[in-house]
Each structure stands twice: as C-alpha cells, then as structure tokens.
Amino acid sequence: MGFFDFIDDLPHYVERGPASKRMNRRHDFLIKDFADDIAGAKVLDLASHDGRWCYAFAGAGAASVVGIEARPNLVADFANYPDSAFRGKVDLRVGDLFDGIRAEIAKGEIYDVIGVLGILYHIMDHFSLFQLLRELKPRLVIVDSEFVLRDNAAIQLIYERTDNILNAVSQFPGQERAVKGVPTFSAMEMIAEGLNYDIEWSDWSRVPEGDRAPVNDYFRPQAKQKRRATCALRLRDR
C-alpha cells in the first residue's frame, strides 16, 4: 500500500495512464525522507500541478500548505482529490510562482518547508528563485529536478512547447515555445553555496534495481545527457 494508490482513479490520471507506482516511489524520497521536517510545518509548494504534492505534504502532517500553480485547469482538478482533512489544509492558488513568492515576502510570511518539485528545469531564473526563497526563511527546501550530466557549473538552454501541461508555461501571450534552462549538478551546488545553503543529495541508489522502471529517469546513464535527482537545501543562517 502506498500513499498515492488512489491517484489512478482520478480523471486527470485516467486520461494520462497509471501513475501510482511512480508517485509512490517518489513519495518515499520527497516526503517520507523529510517526515520530521514536514510534521507541523507551514509549507509552500511551487508549480503545484493539480495539488498532488500539496496533498502529500498535508498527509505527512503539515500544519498548512500553500500551493502556487500557473494553469487554472490543473488547480481545478484538485477538487477531485479525496474529501479529507488533508485537502482542507491546502490553499491552492492560481498564479505565477515568482509573483506568488514576492507577494508572500511582501506580507512578511515565513515558511518552514518549501517544495521545488518538478519545476526547476522549466524556468530561466534559477538563482533568483532561490534568492527569493531565502527571504521566506525556510529551514528546508526540497528540490526535485532534471539535471544536465556535465562536470561544469552550467545551465543548458532548451526550447519547450507550452501546450503540454507538463512543460513550461508561456512567457508572453501566444508563445508556443518557451525557453527553459536545465542546470548541471555543479550549477545547483554553486547556487546553493552562493546563497549560503547547505546541500545534500538524496541517495536514489537505495531503490532496488528490479523496482526502478517507474522512476527510470533517476537512473539514466551518462549518454542520456540528463538525469533526475533530489536534493535538500538548508539555510545556514536561518
């Protein structure tokens, strides 16, 4: 039994194909591994899609969860999640994630935990993002992203279609292809160091080889150029 076993029955996932095996395995690394940090925490979740990780944060005992998602149709899908105390803890908002962060800073809000899950490789302003997040004084930032498999600290620019709900949103009205940047592992570490975050990478090798198919993007060989990974950032001067 896994936390996301129910998700395959939701309309959004019925259309796209079963997702529970992948989501349950990712839940182990993105939520369970940080259970002590999440319990009782005030959480901010960026680019929340249909609220799935907001729901998971709530399920792990977060006191409250604010989610920000640019696509209103995805936010509407959160209504299909089981009617439980978890959903009641979530405030899922429609808007640009940078505008949303700045609005929270302007209000003087502080968050204990921030999720940057599946969005870092769909944006261009990586350093600015983490610089803004420092203003919210989190004790933990969880990052899950694809990273370019190169030794140097660099960000590779890529075009991405905006009509796919799993891709970047339009950067101006009518834009069909957005420009996004995918950082290298070294770039993520340099950004963390430059902003006084300690960084620790999750050990995905814990997943047995026979169970890796649903999350094979975390195990891509060097020849594939990109690999997904998870890391935790903690501010040294919180």
VOGU-484975 format. One line per field, with one value per residue (C-alpha): z, y negated, x negated; residue in one letter; residue number from 1. Coordinates in nm, 4 decimals, padded with zeros to 6 digits. Each point is the difference from the previous one (the first is absolute). Layout:
w = [Z	...]
v = [Y	...]
u = [X	...]
type = [a	...]
seq = [NUM	...]
END
This chain:
w = [00.0000	-00.0893	00.0642	-00.3631	-00.0691	-00.0534	-00.2709	-00.2959	00.0433	-00.0295	-00.3380	-00.0672	00.0344	-00.1675	-00.3162	00.0220	00.1236	00.3420	00.2161	00.3470	-00.0183	-00.1006	00.2432	00.2921	-00.0633	-00.0279	00.3187	00.1830	-00.0901	-00.0159	00.3024	00.2218	00.0167	00.1402	00.2231	00.3128	-00.1752	-00.1511	00.3138	00.1369	-00.2651	-00.2012	-00.3581	-00.3348	-00.3131	-00.3332	-00.3398	00.1739	-00.3099	00.1236	00.3657	00.0314	00.2063	00.2003	00.0916	00.0865	00.2240	00.1787	00.0297	00.1646	00.2765	-00.1279	00.1935	-00.3197	-00.3658	-00.2535	-00.3616	-00.3038	-00.3519	-00.3230	-00.1820	00.1403	-00.1551	00.2061	00.3194	-00.0725	-00.0086	00.3683	00.0754	-00.1091	00.2810	00.2855	00.2297	00.3113	00.2651	-00.2286	-00.2700	00.2606	00.0938	-00.3554	-00.1471	-00.3717	-00.1914	-00.3698	-00.0955	-00.1072	00.2533	00.0109	00.0502	00.2691	00.1858	-00.0131	00.1327	00.2967	00.0698	-00.0123	00.2609	00.2255	-00.0236	00.1166	-00.1084	00.1697	-00.3085	-00.3700	-00.2841	-00.3350	-00.1575	-00.3749	-00.0903	00.0128	-00.3552	-00.1406	00.0955	-00.0838	00.3262	00.2177	00.2187	00.0442	00.1108	00.2859	00.0890	00.0449	00.1976	00.2529	00.0889	00.1208	00.2469	-00.0561	00.2053	-00.2967	-00.3780	-00.1812	-00.3652	-00.2512	-00.3560	-00.3091	-00.0160	-00.2928	00.0234	-00.0513	00.2375	-00.0217	00.1720	-00.2885	-00.0985	-00.3368	-00.1889	-00.1727	-00.1854	00.1385	-00.1350	00.2250	-00.1068	00.2073	00.3628	00.1162	-00.1601	00.0625	-00.0183	-00.2559	00.0763	-00.2057	-00.1515	-00.2910	00.0442	-00.1371	00.1088	00.3268	00.0758	00.3077	00.1741	00.1389	00.2548	00.0496	00.3397	00.0518	-00.0830	00.2665	00.2512	-00.0944	00.0361	00.3413	00.1144	-00.1312	00.2011	00.3177	-00.0273	00.1059	-00.2668	00.0319	-00.2872	00.0538	-00.0594	-00.2678	-00.0240	00.2986	-00.2501	-00.0891	-00.3652	-00.0662	00.1226	-00.2029	-00.3138	00.1207	00.0921	-00.2668	-00.0620	00.3341	-00.1374	-00.3528	-00.1155	-00.0853	-00.3701	00.0527	00.0967	00.2749	00.3196	00.2622	00.3613	00.3384	00.2436	00.3276	00.0662	00.3514	00.0791	00.2213	00.1468	00.0458]
v = [00.0000	-00.3454	-00.3542	-00.0630	00.3299	-00.1958	-00.2239	00.2329	-00.0412	-00.3809	-00.1368	-00.1845	00.3220	00.2353	-00.2052	00.0087	00.3539	00.1588	-00.2089	00.1524	00.2148	-00.2974	-00.2380	00.2412	00.0516	-00.3748	-00.0492	00.2116	-00.2470	-00.3328	00.0392	00.2982	-00.0831	-00.3432	00.1068	-00.1562	-00.3358	00.0047	00.0963	-00.3149	-00.2172	-00.2928	00.1084	-00.1804	00.2155	-00.1578	00.0901	00.2300	00.1584	00.1469	-00.0254	00.3499	-00.0966	-00.2523	00.2904	00.2162	-00.2709	-00.0235	00.3775	-00.0042	-00.2243	-00.3519	-00.2589	-00.1903	00.0044	-00.2830	00.1093	-00.2210	00.1228	-00.2006	00.2155	-00.0487	00.3226	00.1981	-00.1819	00.0892	00.3692	-00.0145	00.0164	00.3666	00.0996	00.1970	-00.2179	00.0223	-00.2056	-00.0074	-00.2038	-00.2409	-00.0989	-00.1091	-00.3486	00.0557	-00.3264	-00.0875	-00.2239	-00.0435	00.1570	-00.3005	-00.2416	00.2299	00.0166	-00.3774	-00.0458	00.2278	-00.1907	-00.3311	00.1342	00.1033	00.3693	00.2649	00.3653	00.2980	00.2233	-00.0876	00.2477	-00.0687	00.3213	00.0480	-00.3689	-00.0912	00.1302	-00.2007	-00.3487	-00.2424	-00.1896	00.2682	-00.2183	-00.2592	00.2728	00.1211	-00.3549	-00.0830	00.3177	-00.1097	-00.2908	00.2500	00.1429	00.3712	00.2596	00.2384	-00.0321	00.3290	-00.0046	00.2698	-00.0675	00.1185	-00.0951	-00.0057	00.2600	-00.2211	-00.0680	-00.3797	-00.2406	-00.0941	-00.0414	00.1448	-00.1947	00.1991	-00.0836	00.1612	00.0001	-00.1766	00.1975	00.3000	-00.0296	00.1654	-00.2723	-00.3649	-00.2557	-00.2801	-00.2861	-00.2403	00.0304	00.2416	00.1426	00.3539	00.0808	-00.1242	-00.0191	00.1977	00.0735	00.3354	-00.0301	00.2398	00.1603	-00.2310	-00.3044	00.1007	00.0383	-00.3378	-00.1742	00.1605	-00.0985	-00.3545	-00.0501	00.1644	00.3194	00.3358	00.2575	00.3761	00.2322	00.2850	00.3498	00.1424	00.3077	00.1251	00.1070	00.3675	00.0492	00.2064	-00.2816	-00.2874	00.0128	-00.2552	-00.2460	00.0819	-00.3708	-00.0012	00.2670	-00.1184	00.0773	-00.2769	00.0414	-00.1267	-00.3444	-00.0666	00.1769	-00.0762	-00.0431	-00.1306	-00.2241	-00.1784	-00.3574	-00.1387	-00.3610	-00.0364	-00.3355	00.0543]
u = [00.0000	-00.1274	00.1165	00.0926	00.1796	00.3244	-00.1386	00.0534	00.3765	-00.0046	00.1158	-00.3264	-00.2010	00.2476	-00.0536	-00.3810	-00.0517	-00.0745	-00.2315	00.0215	-00.3145	-00.2128	00.1667	-00.0307	-00.3704	-00.0603	00.2051	-00.2583	-00.2755	00.1841	00.2271	-00.0835	-00.3698	00.0906	00.2892	-00.1486	-00.0448	00.3499	00.1938	00.1644	-00.1670	00.1278	-00.0716	-00.0229	00.0203	-00.1018	00.1488	00.2451	00.1575	00.3301	-00.1003	-00.1407	-00.3050	00.2009	00.2271	-00.3008	-00.1502	00.3347	00.0115	-00.3433	00.1292	-00.0678	00.1987	00.0830	-00.1012	00.0081	-00.0363	-00.0570	00.0843	00.0190	00.2592	00.3525	00.1300	-00.2499	00.0955	00.3625	-00.0960	-00.0917	00.3716	-00.0111	-00.2350	00.1571	00.2070	-00.2092	-00.1733	-00.3032	00.1720	00.1307	-00.3555	-00.0835	00.0373	-00.0656	-00.0359	-00.0116	-00.2907	-00.3590	-00.2340	-00.2370	00.2898	00.1363	-00.3304	-00.0428	00.3530	-00.0762	-00.3226	00.1888	00.2430	-00.2871	00.0844	-00.2477	00.0119	-00.1611	-00.0170	00.0081	00.0485	-00.1687	00.1196	-00.0057	-00.0338	-00.3703	-00.0609	00.2951	-00.1216	-00.2816	-00.0554	-00.1562	-00.2186	00.2762	00.2383	-00.2177	-00.0981	00.3689	00.0626	-00.2656	00.2291	00.2607	-00.2545	00.0689	-00.1802	00.0280	00.0384	00.0640	-00.1077	00.0894	-00.1097	-00.1755	-00.3663	-00.2406	-00.2771	-00.3031	-00.2871	00.0057	00.2375	00.2290	00.3630	00.1018	00.2673	00.2726	00.3213	00.3138	00.3547	00.2494	00.3085	-00.1103	00.1183	-00.3218	-00.2124	-00.0815	00.2821	-00.0009	-00.2373	00.2147	00.3517	00.0172	-00.3490	-00.0156	-00.3567	-00.1466	-00.3699	-00.0948	-00.3280	-00.1106	-00.2841	-00.2857	-00.0520	-00.2974	00.2144	00.2526	-00.2821	-00.1494	00.3363	00.0441	-00.3482	00.0365	00.3182	-00.1296	00.2029	-00.1381	00.0908	00.0435	00.0892	00.2438	-00.1336	00.2285	-00.2213	00.2020	00.2675	-00.0569	-00.0950	00.3108	00.2283	-00.1450	00.2179	00.2618	-00.2765	-00.2582	-00.0710	-00.1868	-00.2357	-00.0774	-00.3566	-00.2463	00.0759	00.3563	-00.1357	00.2574	00.0992	00.2615	-00.1113	00.1096	-00.1824	00.0659	-00.1085	-00.0287	-00.0825	-00.3046	00.1079	00.3738]
type = [m	g	f	f	d	f	i	d	d	l	p	h	y	v	e	r	g	p	a	s	k	r	m	n	r	r	h	d	f	l	i	k	d	f	a	d	d	i	a	g	a	k	v	l	d	l	a	s	h	d	g	r	w	c	y	a	f	a	g	a	g	a	a	s	v	v	g	i	e	a	r	p	n	l	v	a	d	f	a	n	y	p	d	s	a	f	r	g	k	v	d	l	r	v	g	d	l	f	d	g	i	r	a	e	i	a	k	g	e	i	y	d	v	i	g	v	l	g	i	l	y	h	i	m	d	h	f	s	l	f	q	l	l	r	e	l	k	p	r	l	v	i	v	d	s	e	f	v	l	r	d	n	a	a	i	q	l	i	y	e	r	t	d	n	i	l	n	a	v	s	q	f	p	g	q	e	r	a	v	k	g	v	p	t	f	s	a	m	e	m	i	a	e	g	l	n	y	d	i	e	w	s	d	w	s	r	v	p	e	g	d	r	a	p	v	n	d	y	f	r	p	q	a	k	q	k	r	r	a	t	c	a	l	r	l	r	d	r]
seq = [1	2	3	4	5	6	7	8	9	10	11	12	13	14	15	16	17	18	19	20	21	22	23	24	25	26	27	28	29	30	31	32	33	34	35	36	37	38	39	40	41	42	43	44	45	46	47	48	49	50	51	52	53	54	55	56	57	58	59	60	61	62	63	64	65	66	67	68	69	70	71	72	73	74	75	76	77	78	79	80	81	82	83	84	85	86	87	88	89	90	91	92	93	94	95	96	97	98	99	100	101	102	103	104	105	106	107	108	109	110	111	112	113	114	115	116	117	118	119	120	121	122	123	124	125	126	127	128	129	130	131	132	133	134	135	136	137	138	139	140	141	142	143	144	145	146	147	148	149	150	151	152	153	154	155	156	157	158	159	160	161	162	163	164	165	166	167	168	169	170	171	172	173	174	175	176	177	178	179	180	181	182	183	184	185	186	187	188	189	190	191	192	193	194	195	196	197	198	199	200	201	202	203	204	205	206	207	208	209	210	211	212	213	214	215	216	217	218	219	220	221	222	223	224	225	226	227	228	229	230	231	232	233	234	235	236	237	238]
END
